[in-house]
Amino acid sequence: MAEIDRIIHAPARLRIMATLIALSPGTEIDFRTLGTALELTDGNLGAHLQTLEEAGYIKLAKSFVDRKPRTHLSATTKGRARFEEHVAALRAICGV
C-alpha cells in the first residue's frame, strides 16, 4: 500500500503540488500567479516551495523580465511520482 508523504501532506504543499501536477510535464507557472491562485502570501509560499525544492519535488528557474526577477516553478518527475503515491494512499484510506 502507498504511504502518506509527510512533505506533501501539509495543506498548502498539497495544494501547491496539485496545481503543479495539473500542468503538463515541463510546463512552468510563475511564483506570483501560483501565489495568487492559492491565496498564499509571498512569505508563506516561499517557505513551502523551499521545503518542496529541498525534497526534489519541484524545480525553480529564475530569470529576469524587464530587469525584474521572476521565478518559475514546475514539478519534477520525482515530485509527480510522490504526489501520485500520496493520492493513492489517501484513496486507500477513504476506500475509493
C-alpha positions in Angstrom: 0.0 0.0 0.0 1.2 3.5 -0.8 2.2 5.7 2.1 1.2 9.2 3.1 4.0 11.6 2.1 4.7 13.8 5.1 6.2 16.6 2.9 3.2 16.8 0.6 0.6 16.2 3.3 0.7 19.8 4.7 -2.4 21.5 3.2 -0.5 24.4 1.5 2.1 22.0 0.0 -0.7 19.6 -1.1 -2.4 22.5 -2.9 0.9 23.6 -4.5 1.7 20.1 -5.8 -1.8 19.6 -7.1 -1.6 22.8 -9.0 1.8 21.9 -10.5 0.8 18.4 -11.3 -2.2 19.7 -13.2 0.2 21.4 -15.6 1.6 19.3 -18.4 5.1 17.9 -17.7 7.7 20.5 -18.4 5.2 23.4 -18.1 6.0 26.1 -15.6 4.0 28.6 -13.6 5.4 31.8 -12.2 5.6 32.5 -8.5 3.1 35.4 -8.4 0.5 33.5 -10.4 0.7 30.5 -8.1 0.5 32.6 -5.0 -2.5 34.5 -6.3 -4.2 31.3 -7.4 -3.7 29.7 -4.0 -4.2 32.9 -2.0 -0.9 32.4 -0.2 1.4 35.3 0.9 4.8 35.5 -0.7 6.5 34.5 2.6 4.2 31.5 3.2 4.5 30.4 -0.4 8.3 30.8 -0.4 8.7 28.7 2.7 6.6 25.9 1.3 8.4 26.0 -2.0 11.7 25.7 -0.2 10.6 22.5 1.5 9.4 21.1 -1.7 12.5 22.1 -3.6 14.8 20.6 -0.9 12.9 17.3 -1.2 13.4 17.4 -5.0 9.7 17.6 -5.7 9.8 20.9 -7.6 12.2 22.8 -9.7 12.7 26.6 -9.6 14.0 28.5 -12.5 14.9 32.2 -12.0 15.2 34.8 -14.8 14.8 38.5 -15.3 12.0 40.1 -17.3 12.4 43.9 -17.9 15.1 43.8 -15.2 12.7 42.3 -12.7 13.4 38.9 -11.1 10.9 36.1 -12.0 10.7 32.7 -10.5 9.1 29.9 -12.5 8.1 26.6 -11.0 7.4 23.1 -12.2 7.0 19.6 -10.7 9.9 17.2 -11.1 9.5 13.6 -12.2 10.2 12.6 -8.6 7.6 15.1 -7.4 5.0 13.8 -9.8 5.6 10.2 -8.6 5.5 11.1 -4.9 2.2 13.0 -5.5 0.6 10.1 -7.2 1.7 7.8 -4.4 0.3 10.2 -1.8 -3.1 10.4 -3.7 -3.2 6.6 -3.9 -2.6 6.4 -0.1 -5.4 8.9 0.5 -7.7 6.9 -1.7 -6.9 3.7 0.1 -7.7 5.3 3.4 -11.0 6.6 2.1 -11.8 3.2 0.4 -12.0 4.7 -3.0 
